[in-house]
Amino acid sequence: MKRKITPTSVEKVMRDDDFIVSKTDPTGRITYGNRIFIEFSGYTESELIGTQHNIIRHPDMPRAVFKLLWDTIQAKRECNAYVKNMAKDGSFYWVFANITPSLAPNGTIDGYFSVRRKPKATALATVTELYRAMLDAEHQAGPKLAIDASSKILTDLLTEKGMSYDELVLAI
């Protein structure tokens, strides 16, 4: 169930030694969250378990970033990303996420494992500007073409820099 939460300008900043850990099933439903995840999300463990991981999706995140992330992990490759999340109270927190598919013995994906840490402040300046441009493109294009429009901005930047998204986020 999607909750109606109004974003605020209150930021929660991860501590240097924090690691947010969560696991999901193949459809993105949370099966595990560590105490730091519970703390930053503002949800109880029982509110998180069994819920889609997008419960913490902040509206400032471009849809194209999640499409790229989802496409990457469904192709059985790990993905790194800077993500702005929203807590239950509307506050936000930035993370540097590593998401890895978990494979069953037969090679099928049986879930996803995500470890998030405090992002570099210098990287956030770059990512915030990029994501704002991508969001603007999404809004201008309208819902049907939103992902294509913001994907083009990201693709153009990556082509210009001669990098993949993973290389970009690891370099900044």
C-alpha positions in Angstrom: 0.0 0.0 0.0 1.4 3.4 -1.0 1.3 5.9 1.8 0.6 9.6 1.2 3.6 11.4 2.7 4.4 15.0 2.2 8.2 15.6 1.7 9.8 18.1 4.1 13.1 19.9 3.9 14.4 18.1 7.0 17.5 16.0 6.2 18.8 13.1 8.2 22.5 12.6 7.7 24.0 9.2 8.0 26.9 8.7 10.4 30.3 7.7 8.9 30.1 4.2 10.3 26.4 3.5 9.4 25.4 0.8 7.0 21.8 0.4 6.0 21.1 -3.1 4.9 18.0 -4.6 3.4 17.0 -7.7 1.5 14.0 -8.2 -0.9 12.4 -11.0 -2.7 12.5 -11.0 -6.5 9.6 -8.6 -6.8 11.1 -6.0 -4.5 9.2 -6.8 -1.3 11.3 -6.2 1.8 12.2 -9.4 3.6 14.9 -8.0 6.0 16.0 -4.5 7.2 18.7 -3.9 9.8 18.2 -1.5 12.7 19.8 1.4 10.8 17.3 1.0 8.0 14.5 1.0 10.5 16.0 4.1 12.2 16.4 6.2 9.0 13.2 5.1 7.3 11.1 5.9 10.4 9.0 2.7 9.9 8.8 -0.2 12.3 10.1 -3.5 11.2 6.6 -4.8 10.9 5.6 -1.9 8.6 8.6 -2.6 6.3 8.6 -6.4 6.1 6.5 -7.5 3.1 6.2 -4.0 1.7 7.6 -2.9 -1.7 11.1 -1.3 -1.2 9.7 1.8 -3.0 8.0 2.7 0.3 11.0 5.0 0.9 11.2 6.5 -2.7 11.5 10.2 -2.6 9.7 12.2 -5.4 13.0 14.0 -6.1 14.4 10.8 -7.6 14.1 10.5 -11.4 12.2 7.5 -12.6 15.0 6.8 -15.1 17.5 6.1 -12.3 15.2 3.4 -10.9 14.7 2.0 -14.4 18.4 1.8 -14.9 19.0 0.3 -11.5 16.2 -2.3 -12.0 17.3 -3.2 -15.5 20.9 -3.7 -14.2 20.0 -6.0 -11.3 17.5 -8.0 -13.3 20.4 -8.7 -15.7 22.2 -10.3 -12.7 24.7 -7.5 -12.3 25.3 -5.3 -9.3 24.5 -1.6 -9.4 25.8 1.4 -7.5 23.7 4.5 -7.2 23.2 7.7 -5.2 19.6 7.7 -4.0 17.6 10.2 -2.1 15.1 8.4 0.2 12.1 9.6 2.1 11.3 8.6 5.7 7.8 8.0 7.1 7.8 11.5 8.6 8.6 13.2 5.2 12.3 13.9 6.0 14.9 12.7 3.6 18.3 11.0 3.6 20.8 10.4 0.9 22.6 7.1 0.5 25.3 5.6 -1.7 23.7 2.2 -2.5 25.2 -1.0 -3.7 22.4 -3.4 -4.9 23.3 -7.0 -5.7 21.0 -9.8 -7.1 21.0 -12.9 -5.0 21.1 -16.1 -7.1 19.5 -19.4 -6.3 21.6 -22.6 -6.9 19.8 -22.9 -10.4 21.0 -19.4 -11.3 17.6 -17.6 -11.0 17.3 -14.5 -9.0 15.8 -15.2 -5.6 16.1 -11.7 -4.2 18.2 -8.6 -3.9 20.6 -7.4 -1.3 21.3 -3.7 -0.7 23.9 -2.1 1.4 23.9 1.7 1.7 26.4 4.0 3.3 26.9 7.7 3.8 27.5 9.4 0.4 30.4 11.8 -0.3 29.2 15.4 0.0 31.1 16.4 -3.1 29.3 13.7 -5.1 25.9 14.8 -3.9 26.4 18.2 -5.4 27.0 16.6 -8.8 24.2 14.1 -8.5 21.6 16.6 -7.2 22.2 18.8 -10.2 22.0 15.8 -12.6 18.8 14.5 -11.0 17.2 17.9 -11.0 17.8 18.2 -14.8 16.4 14.7 -15.3 13.3 15.4 -13.2 12.7 18.6 -15.2 12.8 16.6 -18.4 10.4 14.1 -16.9 7.9 16.8 -16.0 8.2 18.5 -19.3 7.7 15.2 -21.2 4.7 14.1 -19.3 4.0 10.7 -17.7 4.1 8.6 -20.9 7.5 9.9 -22.1 9.0 10.8 -18.7 11.5 7.9 -18.4 12.6 8.3 -22.0 13.2 12.0 -21.6 15.3 11.7 -18.4 17.1 8.6 -19.7 18.3 10.7 -22.7 19.8 13.3 -20.3 21.6 10.6 -18.4 22.7 8.8 -21.6 24.0 12.0 -23.2 26.0 12.8 -20.1 27.5 9.2 -19.9 28.3 9.3 -23.7 30.0 12.7 -23.3 32.1 11.3 -20.4 32.7 7.9 -22.0 31.4 6.2 -18.9 28.7 3.8 -17.6 26.4 5.0 -14.8 28.3 2.7 -12.4 31.6 4.2 -13.5 30.2 7.7 -13.1 28.9 7.2 -9.5 32.1 5.5 -8.5 34.2 8.3 -9.9 32.5 11.3 -8.4 
